[in-house]
Amino acid sequence: MGRGKTLTMPERAQVDLIVQLNMSVSLMSARIHCSRTLNDCYMSDPVAYGTSKSTGRARKLKQRDERNVARAVSNTMKSAEDVIQKNGGFTKY
């Protein structure tokens, strides 16, 4: 699942100003046109906001297992079932 949009620098400045004016989070969300959760995440740690990267989906096979599959399949007439059985069933279907 993808990530939503993050606050731009002008939006962050607006949030900082609204926080200093002691306005509510719902009013802040209405003025900036973004969710309350987005504002809460920014206000909880403004310095670290937006620095984490999405690592993506976890791989089904480790690199070592991929090399083993490639080695087992290269220059042979083995079926997928033969490769799975020979290598201990490490592939997941």
N, C-alpha and C positions, 0 to 999 in steps of 0.2 A: 504494500500500500504506500502510495506516495505521500510526501509531506505537503502541507499547505504553505501558503505564502508567508513570508516573514515581514516584519515591519521595515519600511524604508527609513532612511535617516531623517527625512522631514517628519514622518509619522512618529518616530521615536522622540524627536524634539517636542512634538505636540503632546505626547504622553507625559513627558517630563514636566511640561508647563501645566498640564491639567492636574497632575499629582500635586504640584506646588500650590495650586489654587484650591485644593481639597475637594475636587468634584468627584462624583461617584463613578464607579467602574462602568455602570450601564450608560451613563451620560457620555463617558469617554468613548465607549464603543460606538455609540450613535454618531458622535462627531467625527470619528476617524474612519467609520465604516468597516470595522473589523470585529472579530468575536471577543467576548469577555475573556475567554481562555488565553487568547493571544496576548491581550493586555496583561493578564495576571502573570504569564510566563515572563514577559519583559520586565514587569515591575519587581518580580522576585529576585532577579539577578541581571541588571541592565548591562553589566560589563561582559558577562559570558553569553549574553543572548545572541543566538544565531551562529555560534562558533562550532557547534557539533555537526558532524557530517553523517549522512545516512550511509550505512555500510552496505545496504542492499540485502538481498536474500542469501541465506546461508547455502553453501554448496552441498550437493548431495554426496559427492565423492571428494576425498582429500586429494591433493596433488600426487601423492604417492600411489594411491589407488588408480588414478587416471593413467599414470605411467605403466602400472601393472596391466591394465586393460589394453592399452595401446601395444604393449610388448606381446601380450597373449594373442592379440588379434592379427598383428602384422604378419603377412606372408603365410597365412594358414587358411584353412577352409572350415574353421570352427564356427558353430552357431553361437548365438547370444547365450543360450542355456548352458552350453559347454563351458563358456568363459566364466559364467556366474558360478557354476559348480566347482570349477577348478580353483577359483580364487576365493572360495569360502563364502560366497553369497554376499559380498560386500555392497553390491548395487541394490538400490531401493526402488521398487516399482510401486 
